[in-house]
Amino acid sequence: MVEEIVRAFESDIESIPLSTITGETYNERIMKLCAHIMLGLWTRIALETGQKLTMTPYQYSLGIYHGQMNWVLNEALNYKDLPQVELSGTYGKRHALVAESYNKKGEERMRLVFALDEEDVKGRPLPMNYLLYDAPLTEFAIGPVLDAIKDALPKWVETIRARSEEPLSTYCKESLEFVDV
């Protein structure tokens, strides 16, 4: 069943009109692509598992759903200044797939991480980030992003189905690099 979800996700992503996604800046175009990916994941996971994850920004602020896995982005949203798109759930502890742009030593970059609440500091959960993808905005490539998601998706779906953070947490710790915030 998990393999079917991964194949369905691949098919969903192939339907994204990549050539029509434009932007005045690299960040705008990349955040539009990430919004499409996250909306597709949100919908596919809801359809296949019955679980609705939380999106930030809210999914219906990002786009309009036309059925049949077809989302049209809300062009009124300022994607140029959007720093991140997040898809999260809480099964035991909170976990989130986060696509974010950030600045490192003067270079604008984009990364995709799983943020897992693993530790408490002063009674508040502290997310630990595990890197799926990282590149300068000018070198962003959709293929490696999708490959990273496809590799992690089976464990993420298992986490959602089992309502336990353990499958995804184990995958992240064993397969991904821990990175600072």
C-alpha positions in Angstrom: 0.0 0.0 0.0 2.8 2.5 0.8 4.5 1.8 -2.6 1.1 2.6 -4.2 1.1 6.0 -2.4 4.7 6.7 -3.6 3.7 5.8 -7.2 0.5 8.0 -6.9 2.7 10.9 -5.6 5.0 10.5 -8.6 2.1 10.7 -10.9 0.7 13.7 -9.1 4.0 15.5 -9.4 4.2 14.7 -13.1 0.9 16.6 -13.6 2.3 19.8 -12.2 2.7 22.3 -15.1 6.4 23.0 -14.4 6.9 25.1 -17.5 4.1 27.5 -16.5 5.4 28.2 -13.0 7.2 31.5 -13.3 8.4 34.2 -10.9 10.3 37.4 -10.9 12.9 35.9 -8.5 14.4 32.5 -7.9 12.7 32.4 -4.5 9.2 33.2 -6.0 9.5 30.4 -8.6 10.9 27.9 -6.1 8.3 28.6 -3.5 5.6 28.1 -6.1 7.1 24.7 -7.0 7.3 23.8 -3.3 3.7 24.9 -2.7 2.6 22.6 -5.6 4.6 19.7 -4.1 3.2 20.3 -0.6 -0.3 20.7 -1.8 0.0 17.4 -3.7 1.4 15.6 -0.7 -1.3 17.1 1.6 -4.0 15.9 -0.7 -2.5 12.5 -1.5 -1.9 11.7 2.2 -5.4 12.8 3.1 -6.9 10.6 0.4 -4.8 7.5 1.1 -4.7 7.6 4.9 -7.7 9.6 5.9 -5.4 11.9 7.9 -5.3 15.6 7.2 -1.9 17.2 8.0 -1.5 20.9 8.8 -0.1 23.2 6.2 1.5 26.6 6.8 0.5 28.8 5.1 -2.9 27.3 5.1 -3.5 25.1 2.0 -6.5 27.2 0.8 -4.4 30.3 1.0 -1.8 28.7 -1.2 -4.2 27.5 -3.9 -7.6 26.4 -5.0 -8.4 22.8 -5.4 -10.2 21.8 -8.6 -10.5 18.1 -7.8 -8.6 15.2 -9.3 -5.3 16.3 -7.6 -5.5 19.5 -9.5 -4.4 22.6 -7.6 -4.2 26.1 -9.0 -1.9 28.4 -7.1 -3.3 31.6 -5.6 -1.3 34.2 -7.6 -2.4 36.9 -5.1 -0.1 35.4 -2.5 3.3 37.0 -2.3 5.5 33.9 -3.0 8.5 36.2 -3.6 8.7 37.0 0.1 7.4 33.6 1.4 10.2 32.1 3.5 8.8 28.6 3.9 6.1 26.1 3.3 5.4 23.5 5.9 3.4 20.3 6.1 3.1 18.9 9.6 1.4 16.4 11.9 1.6 15.2 15.5 1.6 11.5 16.2 3.3 11.3 19.6 5.6 14.2 18.8 5.3 16.8 16.1 7.0 16.2 12.7 7.0 18.5 9.7 8.3 18.6 6.1 9.7 22.1 5.7 10.8 23.8 2.4 12.5 27.0 3.3 14.7 29.7 1.8 17.5 31.0 3.9 20.7 33.0 3.7 24.1 31.4 4.5 27.1 33.7 4.4 25.4 36.0 1.9 24.2 33.3 -0.4 20.4 32.7 -0.8 19.7 29.0 -0.5 16.8 26.6 -0.4 16.5 23.5 1.7 14.1 20.8 2.5 14.1 19.3 6.0 12.2 17.1 8.3 11.8 19.0 11.6 11.1 16.5 14.4 10.3 17.5 17.9 12.8 15.5 19.9 13.9 17.4 22.9 12.4 19.7 25.4 14.1 22.9 26.5 12.5 24.7 29.4 9.3 22.7 28.9 9.0 23.5 25.2 9.6 21.1 22.3 12.7 21.8 20.3 12.6 20.7 16.6 15.7 18.9 15.2 16.2 19.3 11.5 17.2 16.4 9.2 18.3 17.5 5.7 16.7 16.1 2.6 18.0 18.7 0.1 20.0 21.9 0.2 21.2 24.1 -2.7 21.8 27.7 -3.7 18.6 29.2 -5.2 20.3 29.6 -8.5 21.1 25.8 -8.6 17.8 24.5 -7.4 16.7 21.4 -9.2 13.3 19.7 -8.8 14.5 16.2 -9.5 16.7 15.8 -6.4 13.9 17.3 -4.3 11.4 14.8 -5.5 13.8 11.9 -5.1 14.5 12.9 -1.5 10.8 13.1 -0.8 10.1 9.7 -2.5 12.9 8.1 -0.4 11.4 9.4 2.9 7.7 9.1 1.9 7.2 5.4 2.9 8.4 6.0 6.5 6.4 9.2 6.7 3.2 7.4 5.6 4.0 4.6 8.1 4.3 7.2 10.8 0.9 8.7 9.8 -0.8 5.3 9.6 0.7 4.0 12.9 0.2 7.4 14.6 3.7 7.0 16.0 6.7 9.2 15.3 9.0 6.2 15.5 9.2 5.1 11.7 10.0 8.6 10.5 12.3 9.4 13.5 14.3 6.2 12.9 14.6 6.9 9.2 15.8 10.5 9.7 18.3 9.5 12.4 19.7 6.6 10.3 19.5 8.1 6.8 19.7 11.9 6.9 22.1 14.5 8.1 21.2 16.5 11.2 21.5 20.2 10.5 21.2 23.3 12.6 18.2 25.6 12.4 
